[in-house]
Amino acid sequence: MTTRDDAPPPRRDPWELPDVSDLVIGVLGGTGDQGRGLAYRLARAGQQVIIGSRSADRARAAAEELGHGVQGEENAACASRSDVVIVAVPWDGHARTLTALRTELAGKLVVDCVNPLGFDKRGAYPIVPEEGSAAQQAAALLPDSRVTAAFHHLSAVLLQNPEIERIDTDVMVLGEDRDDCATVQAVAQLIPGMRGVFAGRLRNAHQVEALVANLISVNRRYKAHAGIRLTNI
Amino acid sequence: MTTRDDAPPPRRDPWELPDVSDLVIGVLGGTGDQGRGLAYRLARAGQQVIIGSRSADRARAAAEELGHGVQGEENAACASRSDVVIVAVPWDGHARTLTALRTELAGKLVVDCVNPLGFDKRGAYPIVPEEGSAAQQAAALLPDSRVTAAFHHLSAVLLQNPEIERIDTDVMVLGEDRDDCATVQAVAQLIPGMRGVFAGRLRNAHQVEALVANLISVNRRYKAHAGIRLTNI
């Protein structure tokens, strides 16, 4: 006999995402092109955003340029004051920056969007970090944080162009914890045109990061700022 | 002074692709799901298709089921009789199959669509071949062939469903030679809804192959048969 208590819990709707409007979003590397672009889009969507830099002065100057209430702080203060911290630093400063911020990032939801790439005369190619991916390196260096990966495939040019209202692209979100991924998906969806799509665990982050090398080839061939949509979902 | 002869050649339109209607398309591993699906779609679009298998009888039986003039042959005859040969064998037979067909594949345009993946209880994860990717392994094993990579992200379920008319997805095409890639792009575009998009050299094939692990995660979460579109091109 099946009683009501025996029934399996209803399947969770993968598109049902939490309200993230109260979360403060920090962007480490917020004075770089990708960081500025993300900060601009999230702030323009009404979110409280703090950009971090090694220099508090540079962070404040960049924040003032971006407008929309963006604040600037030295990296450590940016991490401490934020609920969700996007890591948008250059790959060659990735390990050093995160190691230095381990205490400030404890308990935070960290979103790594770093693409480890090398460049030579034939174009871009992926670098394989010892840990497997930038995101896995972040997870290894930040054992007290909740590490996810997302925002790899966005064009910094499009993000920063104030005349563009919508950016029609999907944001692949990777992570180990379903609620953490859902939060990051919801953050992505603050930006008009974007969907946040769960796309696997951190062990599958390398190819998502490395795919930027292909997008660079696409952009060169088609004179474009290509993004990615997942079809049929 | 600039004379007409000094002017650079006009930039080639990346969307201008050759007529491939006369090319015979072979599909090694044509009795598997991916191979059957591709053979079906290309034959239904009017192309001459030969599927190959280790067993000529199995190949012929599968060809008859597919209809649309598809023929079946043992792998070696399939390779010899085709102009473009799609490699859709399972990863664990990839090196063995290609090594055995080196002579028959000499001079042919080879299109590798194999995704080296492992599976465990947490899902799919990429396997990294010694050569870097399945496509680079094919290039190493087939020095007399023109090796490209494409057709990684197509759902075999959608390909094989005769009720589906269009498959709205992009086919990332990778390779070293522009004309070879253009031919493969044109083959992809035979299938309604598909675009063939150049997406880099073979050294950037691994992440394209491995991304199937992420699509499997997406499909599981969203109960979907996800594909990929490149936006803004």
Boltz contact constraints between the chains, C-beta under 6 A:
constraints:
  - contact:
      token1: [A, 14]
      token2: [B, 221]
      max_distance: 6.0
  - contact:
      token1: [A, 14]
      token2: [B, 222]
      max_distance: 6.0
  - contact:
      token1: [A, 125]
      token2: [B, 203]
      max_distance: 6.0
  - contact:
      token1: [A, 168]
      token2: [B, 231]
      max_distance: 6.0
  - contact:
      token1: [A, 169]
      token2: [B, 231]
      max_distance: 6.0
  - contact:
      token1: [A, 198]
      token2: [B, 221]
      max_distance: 6.0
  - contact:
      token1: [A, 199]
      token2: [B, 214]
      max_distance: 6.0
  - contact:
      token1: [A, 199]
      token2: [B, 217]
      max_distance: 6.0
  - contact:
      token1: [A, 199]
      token2: [B, 218]
      max_distance: 6.0
  - contact:
      token1: [A, 200]
      token2: [B, 214]
      max_distance: 6.0
  - contact:
      token1: [A, 200]
      token2: [B, 217]
      max_distance: 6.0
  - contact:
      token1: [A, 203]
      token2: [B, 125]
      max_distance: 6.0
  - contact:
      token1: [A, 204]
      token2: [B, 213]
      max_distance: 6.0
  - contact:
      token1: [A, 204]
      token2: [B, 214]
      max_distance: 6.0
  - contact:
      token1: [A, 207]
      token2: [B, 207]
      max_distance: 6.0
  - contact:
      token1: [A, 207]
      token2: [B, 210]
      max_distance: 6.0
  - contact:
      token1: [A, 207]
      token2: [B, 211]
      max_distance: 6.0
  - contact:
      token1: [A, 210]
      token2: [B, 207]
      max_distance: 6.0
  - contact:
      token1: [A, 211]
      token2: [B, 207]
      max_distance: 6.0
  - contact:
      token1: [A, 213]
      token2: [B, 204]
      max_distance: 6.0
  - contact:
      token1: [A, 214]
      token2: [B, 199]
      max_distance: 6.0
  - contact:
      token1: [A, 214]
      token2: [B, 200]
      max_distance: 6.0
  - contact:
      token1: [A, 214]
      token2: [B, 204]
      max_distance: 6.0
  - contact:
      token1: [A, 217]
      token2: [B, 199]
      max_distance: 6.0
  - contact:
      token1: [A, 217]
      token2: [B, 200]
      max_distance: 6.0
  - contact:
      token1: [A, 218]
      token2: [B, 199]
      max_distance: 6.0
  - contact:
      token1: [A, 221]
      token2: [B, 14]
      max_distance: 6.0
  - contact:
      token1: [A, 221]
      token2: [B, 198]
      max_distance: 6.0
  - contact:
      token1: [A, 222]
      token2: [B, 14]
      max_distance: 6.0
  - contact:
      token1: [A, 222]
      token2: [B, 233]
      max_distance: 6.0
  - contact:
      token1: [A, 224]
      token2: [B, 232]
      max_distance: 6.0
  - contact:
      token1: [A, 224]
      token2: [B, 233]
      max_distance: 6.0
  - contact:
      token1: [A, 225]
      token2: [B, 232]
      max_distance: 6.0
  - contact:
      token1: [A, 226]
      token2: [B, 230]
      max_distance: 6.0
  - contact:
      token1: [A, 226]
      token2: [B, 232]
      max_distance: 6.0
  - contact:
      token1: [A, 226]
      token2: [B, 233]
      max_distance: 6.0
  - contact:
      token1: [A, 227]
      token2: [B, 231]
      max_distance: 6.0
  - contact:
      token1: [A, 227]
      token2: [B, 232]
      max_distance: 6.0
  - contact:
      token1: [A, 229]
      token2: [B, 229]
      max_distance: 6.0
  - contact:
      token1: [A, 229]
      token2: [B, 231]
      max_distance: 6.0
  - contact:
      token1: [A, 230]
      token2: [B, 226]
      max_distance: 6.0
  - contact:
      token1: [A, 231]
      token2: [B, 168]
      max_distance: 6.0
  - contact:
      token1: [A, 231]
      token2: [B, 169]
      max_distance: 6.0
  - contact:
      token1: [A, 231]
      token2: [B, 227]
      max_distance: 6.0
  - contact:
      token1: [A, 231]
      token2: [B, 229]
      max_distance: 6.0
  - contact:
      token1: [A, 232]
      token2: [B, 224]
      max_distance: 6.0
  - contact:
      token1: [A, 232]
      token2: [B, 225]
      max_distance: 6.0
  - contact:
      token1: [A, 232]
      token2: [B, 226]
      max_distance: 6.0
  - contact:
      token1: [A, 232]
      token2: [B, 227]
      max_distance: 6.0
  - contact:
      token1: [A, 233]
      token2: [B, 222]
      max_distance: 6.0
  - contact:
      token1: [A, 233]
      token2: [B, 224]
      max_distance: 6.0
  - contact:
      token1: [A, 233]
      token2: [B, 226]
      max_distance: 6.0
